[in-house]
Amino acid sequence: MSHASIPTDADLLALASDVAAAALRQRVMVATAESCTGGWIAKTLTDLAGSSAWFEAGVVTYSYSAKEALLGVNPRTLEEKGAVSEAVAVEMVSGALARYGAGIAVAVTGIAGPTGGTPGKPVGTVWIGWKRRGGYAHAERFLFDGDREAVRRQTVAAALAGMSRELDNWAGAS
């Protein structure tokens, strides 16, 4: 991946604006559950003036115990699948939606590096989950290139783009 494809702050803000517009149109509140991005998705969304009209809550759950306590992730899932897994992303996003009263949620869990990777889960492996009220949670695996900053920026961009798609699909379905 070329350096030019790393999203800039302006790119992230544009993606957040798309989410904001769609959330307002749908009249839904947004929640975020973040691990490897450390609150960057929530920060980007709330950088927009007026975000209190559509942003409900954001939670950063780095440790296993925080994922369990704040999002209701099952300890067995963490033990058997590891934090960076489809199952954990799905449980994180489901927990965020259920606990924080939003209409749509996104969750991210991954390995931003530079350490922590394994052959099965190299640095840059990220699972992003999305769920809307009344819908099914689903997650997608990404493998991002670059340093810690690059992996995190790409994760924020992918999470926001997916949330925008989810909101647009919801509009089409209703």
C-alpha positions in Angstrom: 0.0 0.0 0.0 1.5 3.3 -1.0 1.9 6.1 1.5 -0.5 8.2 -0.4 -3.4 5.8 0.4 -3.1 6.5 4.1 -6.1 8.5 5.0 -5.4 12.1 6.1 -7.3 13.9 8.9 -9.4 15.6 6.1 -10.2 12.2 4.7 -11.4 11.0 8.1 -13.4 14.1 8.7 -15.1 13.7 5.3 -16.0 10.1 6.2 -17.3 11.2 9.6 -19.5 13.8 7.9 -21.0 11.1 5.7 -21.9 9.1 8.8 -23.3 12.2 10.5 -25.5 13.1 7.5 -26.8 9.5 7.2 -27.4 9.2 11.0 -29.4 12.5 11.0 -31.4 11.3 7.9 -32.2 8.0 9.6 -32.7 9.6 13.0 -30.4 7.2 14.8 -27.8 7.5 17.4 -24.3 6.1 16.8 -22.1 4.2 19.3 -18.5 3.1 19.0 -16.5 0.3 20.7 -12.8 0.5 20.1 -9.7 -1.4 21.0 -6.7 -0.8 18.7 -7.9 2.7 17.6 -8.0 4.0 21.2 -11.1 6.2 20.7 -10.0 7.7 17.4 -13.3 6.8 15.7 -15.3 8.5 18.5 -12.9 11.5 18.4 -13.3 11.9 14.6 -17.1 11.7 14.9 -17.3 14.2 17.7 -14.9 16.6 16.0 -18.0 17.6 14.0 -20.0 20.4 15.6 -23.5 19.3 16.5 -22.5 15.6 17.0 -24.6 15.4 20.2 -27.6 15.2 17.9 -26.5 11.8 16.6 -23.5 10.5 18.7 -24.6 8.4 21.7 -21.4 6.9 23.2 -17.9 5.6 22.6 -16.0 3.1 24.7 -12.4 2.1 24.6 -11.9 -1.5 25.7 -8.2 -2.5 25.5 -8.0 -5.3 28.0 -10.0 -8.5 28.1 -11.6 -7.4 31.4 -12.7 -4.1 29.9 -14.2 -5.9 26.9 -16.1 -8.2 29.4 -17.2 -5.4 31.8 -18.1 -2.6 29.4 -19.4 -4.6 26.4 -20.4 -8.0 27.8 -17.9 -9.9 25.7 -17.9 -13.6 26.8 -14.6 -14.5 28.6 -14.7 -17.9 26.8 -14.8 -16.2 23.4 -11.7 -14.2 24.3 -9.9 -17.2 25.7 -10.8 -19.5 22.7 -10.7 -17.0 19.8 -8.4 -14.2 21.1 -9.3 -10.5 21.2 -8.5 -10.1 17.5 -11.2 -12.3 16.0 -14.5 -12.2 14.2 -16.3 -13.5 17.2 -15.0 -10.8 19.5 -15.7 -8.0 17.0 -19.3 -9.3 16.7 -19.7 -9.5 20.5 -18.2 -6.0 21.0 -20.5 -4.4 18.5 -23.5 -6.2 19.8 -22.7 -5.2 23.3 -22.2 -1.6 22.3 -25.5 -1.5 20.6 -27.4 -3.1 23.5 -25.7 -1.2 26.3 -25.5 2.3 24.9 -29.0 2.7 23.3 -27.8 3.6 19.9 -29.4 2.7 16.5 -26.1 1.7 14.9 -22.7 0.7 16.3 -19.2 -0.1 15.1 -16.5 -2.1 16.9 -12.8 -2.5 16.1 -10.2 -4.9 17.4 -6.8 -5.5 15.9 -3.0 -5.5 16.1 -1.7 -2.0 15.3 1.9 -2.9 16.0 4.8 -2.6 15.8 4.7 -5.7 18.1 2.0 -8.2 19.0 1.7 -10.0 15.7 1.8 -13.7 15.1 2.1 -15.8 11.9 -1.7 -16.4 12.1 -2.5 -12.8 13.0 0.2 -10.5 11.7 0.5 -6.8 12.6 -2.1 -4.9 10.6 -4.8 -7.6 11.2 -8.0 -5.8 12.2 -11.6 -7.0 12.6 -14.3 -4.4 12.2 -17.9 -5.2 13.2 -21.1 -3.3 12.5 -24.6 -3.7 13.7 -27.8 -1.8 13.5 -30.8 -2.1 15.7 -33.0 -4.9 14.5 -30.2 -6.3 12.3 -27.5 -8.9 12.5 -24.0 -8.1 13.6 -21.4 -8.8 11.0 -17.6 -8.3 10.9 -15.0 -8.1 8.2 -11.2 -8.9 8.5 -8.7 -6.3 7.1 -5.0 -6.6 6.7 -3.5 -3.1 6.7 0.1 -2.2 5.8 2.3 0.4 7.4 3.3 1.5 10.8 1.1 1.8 13.9 -0.2 5.2 12.8 -1.0 4.0 9.3 -2.8 0.9 10.5 -4.9 2.9 13.0 -5.8 5.6 10.4 -6.9 2.9 7.9 -8.9 1.2 10.6 -10.8 4.5 11.4 -11.4 5.1 7.7 -12.7 1.5 7.1 -14.9 1.7 10.2 -16.5 5.0 9.2 -16.9 3.9 5.5 -18.6 0.7 6.6 -20.9 2.6 9.0 -21.9 4.9 6.2 -22.7 1.9 4.0 -24.7 0.3 6.7 -26.8 3.5 7.2 -27.4 3.8 3.5 -28.4 0.1 3.2 -30.7 0.6 6.1 -32.4 3.5 4.3 -32.8 1.4 1.2 -34.4 -1.4 3.3 -36.9 0.7 5.1 
